[in-house]
Amino acid sequence: MSCYQLTKREVEALQALADHGHEYLAAESLGISHNTLHRKLHIIRLKMQARNTTHAVVMAWTRGWIR
C-alpha cells in the first residue's frame, strides 16, 4: 500500500474521518470509541509524519488511499 505501512483499519479510519468530518461521528461509523479512534489517529500521524490529522487525511487522499 505505501511506505508508511498503514493497516487496512488505519486506512478505514482515515476514510471515515474524511467521510464524516468529525472524530466522534467517524468513531461511531467504525463501531469504536472516540478514544480508540483518537489513539489510532495519533499512530497514523506518527507513521505518516503528518503535522496533524487534517494533513494525514489530505496526504492519504492525494495518494489515492481514500476517496
C-alpha atoms as one frame of an Amber mdcrd trajectory, in Angstrom:
protein
   0.000   0.000   0.000   2.621   2.535   0.994   5.989   3.131   2.569   4.085
   4.071   5.732   2.738   0.523   6.209  -0.716   1.588   7.328  -3.047  -1.236
   8.235  -6.363  -1.701   6.486  -8.118  -0.490   9.645  -5.950   2.649   9.769
  -6.912   3.470   6.179 -10.558   2.836   7.114 -10.161   5.303   9.992  -8.840
   7.983   7.639 -11.681   7.289   5.204 -14.278   7.528   7.980 -12.820  10.819
   9.117 -12.859  12.146   5.549 -16.468  10.993   5.131 -17.800  12.336   8.432
 -15.513  15.283   9.174 -15.575  14.789  12.928 -13.836  12.233  15.121 -16.968
  11.388  17.116 -19.012  10.627  14.000 -16.148   8.723  12.370 -15.680   6.610
  15.511 -19.380   5.830  15.629 -19.372   4.743  11.979 -16.430   2.426  12.694
 -18.076   0.999  15.805 -15.266   2.127  18.107 -14.981   4.690  20.882 -13.770
   8.210  20.273 -10.737   7.495  22.477  -9.803   4.454  20.398 -10.041   6.459
  17.189  -8.080   9.325  18.721  -5.243   6.933  19.673  -5.362   5.299  16.240
  -5.094   8.701  14.533  -2.091   9.568  16.699  -0.310   6.406  15.493  -1.264
   7.194  11.889   0.153  10.726  12.206   3.408   9.313  13.579   3.684   6.711
  10.815   2.952   9.264   8.087   4.969  12.045   9.726   1.923  14.262   9.291
   1.751  17.610  11.067  -1.831  16.978  12.166  -4.839  14.802  11.380  -6.008
  17.023   8.530  -2.567  16.738   6.965  -2.751  12.932   7.254  -6.186  12.844
   5.585  -5.000  15.113   2.758  -1.861  13.017   2.272  -3.975   9.851   2.064
  -6.389  11.495  -0.374  -3.671  12.828  -2.687  -2.083   9.354  -2.773  -5.394
   7.751  -3.694  -5.702   5.690  -0.495  -9.079   7.241   0.305 -11.782   8.855
  -1.815
